[in-house]
Amino acid sequence: MKSLDDLKKMREQALKKVEMREGGKDYRVVVGMATCGIAAGARPVLNKLVEETAAKNYDCVVTQTGCIGMCVFEPIVEVYGKDGSHTTYVHMTPEKAVRVLEEHIGKGNVIEEYTVDAAQKNGEAA
């Protein structure tokens, strides 16, 4: 069994690895880039997010992932906050992605009409 000090050191090392992966930013923006996402237009969304984040220095890191598991809603962008918040945006376009950066990342305001919950309420789920 490890001592409490050993466990604390292990925890600190793990947190440093996570911070390095996430860039120490307040938000992590993840784009679903599996075949379904790419076919639905995720690549231009990812490109726009990367371009705008770099150009306007938003406090986020943009990454990609594989299948998110909701192909009917692609392209999908997920926003994770350091506070543990998680928002899933669906049917994204490059224009919507810019608005997510401006409103959600820039001002902390979730754009409700772009979320998976709003899509489900509008009967867009299969």
C-alpha positions as CSV (number, residue, x, y, z in Angstrom):
1,M,0.0,0.0,0.0
2,K,1.2,3.5,-0.8
3,S,1.6,6.2,1.8
4,L,-0.6,9.3,1.7
5,D,2.4,11.3,0.4
6,D,3.0,8.8,-2.4
7,L,-0.7,9.0,-3.4
8,K,-0.6,12.9,-3.3
9,K,2.5,12.8,-5.6
10,M,0.8,10.4,-8.0
11,R,-2.3,12.7,-8.1
12,E,-0.2,15.8,-8.8
13,Q,1.6,14.0,-11.6
14,A,-1.7,12.9,-13.2
15,L,-3.1,16.4,-12.9
16,K,0.0,17.8,-14.6
17,K,-0.5,15.3,-17.5
18,V,-4.1,16.3,-17.9
19,E,-3.2,20.0,-17.9
20,M,-0.5,19.4,-20.5
21,R,-3.0,17.5,-22.7
22,E,-5.7,20.2,-22.2
23,G,-3.3,23.1,-22.5
24,G,-4.1,24.5,-19.1
25,K,-7.1,26.3,-20.6
26,D,-10.5,27.0,-19.2
27,Y,-12.3,25.0,-21.9
28,R,-11.6,21.9,-24.0
29,V,-13.5,21.9,-27.4
30,V,-13.8,18.4,-28.9
31,V,-15.0,17.7,-32.4
32,G,-16.3,14.2,-33.4
33,M,-14.1,13.1,-36.3
34,A,-15.2,9.6,-37.0
35,T,-16.4,8.6,-40.4
36,C,-19.9,9.7,-39.7
37,G,-18.8,13.1,-38.4
38,I,-16.5,13.7,-41.4
39,A,-19.2,12.7,-43.8
40,A,-21.6,15.2,-42.2
41,G,-19.1,18.1,-42.4
42,A,-17.0,17.9,-39.2
43,R,-13.7,18.7,-41.0
44,P,-14.6,22.3,-41.9
45,V,-16.0,22.8,-38.4
46,L,-12.8,21.6,-36.8
47,N,-10.7,23.8,-39.2
48,K,-12.8,26.9,-38.3
49,L,-12.5,26.2,-34.6
50,V,-8.7,25.9,-34.8
51,E,-8.4,29.0,-37.1
52,E,-10.6,31.2,-34.9
53,T,-9.1,30.0,-31.6
54,A,-5.6,30.9,-32.9
55,A,-6.7,34.2,-34.4
56,K,-8.6,35.5,-31.4
57,N,-6.7,33.7,-28.7
58,Y,-9.7,32.0,-27.0
59,D,-9.1,30.3,-23.7
60,C,-9.6,26.8,-25.0
61,V,-7.8,23.9,-26.6
62,V,-9.4,22.3,-29.7
63,T,-9.1,18.6,-30.1
64,Q,-10.7,15.8,-32.0
65,T,-12.1,12.4,-31.0
66,G,-13.6,9.4,-32.7
67,C,-17.2,8.4,-32.7
68,I,-19.3,10.1,-30.0
69,G,-22.2,7.7,-30.6
70,M,-24.9,10.0,-31.8
71,C,-24.4,9.8,-35.6
72,V,-27.9,11.3,-36.3
73,F,-26.7,14.6,-34.7
74,E,-23.3,15.0,-36.6
75,P,-21.3,17.1,-36.8
76,I,-21.0,17.2,-33.0
77,V,-18.9,19.6,-30.9
78,E,-18.5,19.1,-27.2
79,V,-17.4,21.8,-24.8
80,Y,-15.9,20.8,-21.5
81,G,-15.2,23.4,-18.8
82,K,-12.6,23.2,-16.0
83,D,-15.5,23.4,-13.6
84,G,-16.8,20.0,-14.9
85,S,-19.5,21.4,-17.1
86,H,-20.2,19.6,-20.4
87,T,-22.2,20.8,-23.3
88,T,-23.0,18.9,-26.5
89,Y,-23.6,21.0,-29.6
90,V,-25.1,19.2,-32.6
91,H,-25.6,19.8,-36.4
92,M,-22.7,22.2,-36.3
93,T,-21.5,24.3,-39.2
94,P,-18.4,26.5,-39.4
95,E,-20.7,29.5,-38.8
96,K,-22.2,28.0,-35.7
97,A,-18.8,27.0,-34.4
98,V,-17.7,30.7,-34.6
99,R,-20.8,31.6,-32.5
100,V,-19.9,28.9,-29.9
101,L,-16.5,30.4,-29.6
102,E,-17.8,33.9,-29.2
103,E,-20.7,33.1,-26.8
104,H,-19.7,30.0,-24.9
105,I,-15.9,30.2,-24.8
106,G,-15.7,34.0,-24.9
107,K,-18.6,35.0,-22.6
108,G,-19.6,31.7,-20.8
109,N,-23.1,31.6,-22.3
110,V,-24.3,28.2,-23.6
111,I,-26.2,28.5,-26.9
112,E,-29.2,26.4,-26.0
113,E,-30.7,26.2,-29.5
114,Y,-27.6,24.4,-30.7
115,T,-27.5,21.7,-28.0
116,V,-28.5,18.1,-28.2
117,D,-31.4,18.7,-25.7
118,A,-32.9,21.3,-28.1
119,A,-32.6,19.0,-31.1
120,Q,-34.3,16.2,-29.2
121,K,-37.1,18.5,-28.1
122,N,-37.6,19.5,-31.8
123,G,-37.9,15.9,-32.7
124,E,-34.6,15.6,-34.5
125,A,-33.6,12.4,-32.7
126,A,-34.0,9.1,-34.3
